[in-house]
Amino acid sequence: MFAKRTNWNLSPNRLSQVLAAHRASAKPLIDLTLSNPTECGFAYDSEAILDALRNPEALKYEPNSKGLECARRAVARYYAEKQVTVSIEEILLTTSTSEAYSYVFRLLCDPGDEVLIPAPSYPLFDFLVDILDVKLVRYPLLYDHGWLIDFHALEQSVTSRTRAIIAVHPNNPTGHFTKPAEMGKLNDLCSRRGLAIIADEVFLDFSLNDVATATFAANSGALTFTLSGLSKISGLPQMKAAWLVVNGPQRAKAQALERLEVIADTFLSMNAPIQLAMPAFLERRHNFQEQMLARLQRNLAEADRLLAGQRLCSRLVVEGGWYVILRVPATRAGDDLAVELLESKGISVHPGHFYDLPPNGYLVLSLLTPESRFSEGLSSLRSTFS
Ligand SMILES: Cc1ncc(COP(=O)(O)O)c(C=O)c1O
């Protein structure tokens, strides 16, 4: 009765089963995988957020396939504050970055066409591409005192079916930014081979050091789709508001925008109250980002303090984003280790293979965890290896 694309293995994996049992038993839990900012103790200006949703303009229906102008102007201002000019005509609003991906895949790919994604990266893509009949091909990132794109392997991965290269900027969970020289090489490769760049910039504002963090939004070297949204930028995933900026050589850009408008017009998925509130939600990002950056930096510094003076557990270099990767002894499968940490210490972590890291030797931790819990969890985790 069902399409083959939905033949997923839906049984929970061993770690989720153990986690569900642990939660059901009401045993203490230190969750080092938190990714929902609304549950991490940040102070949101509730009044201002709720007030923004009470705009009387929301009583009118104004269908606009790209999204209401006032919201797109707010997105253009977000880029203007980064000294980048984006026209509101180049912006389309969507309910999530995932939806923005789906529009772009629909625009670029026939069934079976390929999209190149970095490995390691975050796991949402697997389902998204199944639903959209697109094939994912992974290109490796290399780790050498920091992450970089393996351009030789990337070029080898391009086939006649390849339509786009995804750059997650900064990537989740490696936390590395695409450097200006890498952007140049991506432009060169994409324009030579007729490919588009899809830049996922949901974590762009969360730089943890001085590495340059230029956006792809004004990139003109190849057809470029830049994706971002309020879920990370303003810490408001529940508001379901994101966007997609189209840029690149004039003709390709104009054609892409025309076609994307038809895709967006078919769904008109944005609702009025949220679009009208987007300027206020974007404005409030400064306050959220200040708190978030302070937390990320404090947790990272605490990780360095706790991991100093021993060699069995270390962290990889991270430049931005909300996560950190730990290198641990590879003598046990990451899954076994994560289950053991949960059962014996009540600590929840993700094994690296969830993100296409090797199956042994890597754990991924969220830096969102409130500071005292992060410190308690990590020092208990570290003691496993001493
Ligand atoms: C790199 C990256 N892009 C996109 C998303 C999804 O964002 P959205 O909530 O806008 O769909 C996530 C979610 O964690 C992410 O890590």
The ligand as an SDF file (V2000), in Angstrom:
LIG
                    3D

 16 16  0  0  0  0  0  0  0  0999 V2000
   22.8710   22.3630   10.2680 C   0  0  0  0  0  0  0  0  0  0  0  0
   21.3740   22.3770   10.4570 C   0  0  0  0  0  0  0  0  0  0  0  0
   20.5840   22.8690    9.4790 N   0  0  0  0  0  0  0  0  0  0  0  0
   19.2320   22.9050    9.6220 C   0  0  0  0  0  0  0  0  0  0  0  0
   18.6190   22.4240   10.7700 C   0  0  0  0  0  0  0  0  0  0  0  0
   17.1250   22.4850   10.8630 C   0  0  0  0  0  0  0  0  0  0  0  0
   16.7010   23.7890   11.0500 O   0  0  0  0  0  0  0  0  0  0  0  0
   15.1480   24.1470   11.0180 P   0  0  0  0  0  0  0  0  0  0  0  0
   14.6390   24.0440   12.4130 O   0  0  0  0  0  0  0  0  0  0  0  0
   15.0860   25.5560   10.5060 O   0  0  0  0  0  0  0  0  0  0  0  0
   14.4950   23.1930   10.0670 O   0  0  0  0  0  0  0  0  0  0  0  0
   19.4040   21.8960   11.8040 C   0  0  0  0  0  0  0  0  0  0  0  0
   18.7880   21.3770   13.0220 C   0  0  0  0  0  0  0  0  0  0  0  0
   19.4380   21.0080   13.9820 O   0  0  0  0  0  0  0  0  0  0  0  0
   20.8170   21.8710   11.6480 C   0  0  0  0  0  0  0  0  0  0  0  0
   21.6170   21.3640   12.6010 O   0  0  0  0  0  0  0  0  0  0  0  0
  1  2  1  0
  2  3  1  0
  2 15  2  0
  3  4  2  0
  4  5  1  0
  5  6  1  0
  5 12  2  0
  6  7  1  0
  7  8  1  0
  8  9  2  0
  8 10  1  0
  8 11  1  0
 12 13  1  0
 12 15  1  0
 13 14  2  0
 15 16  1  0
M  END
$$$$
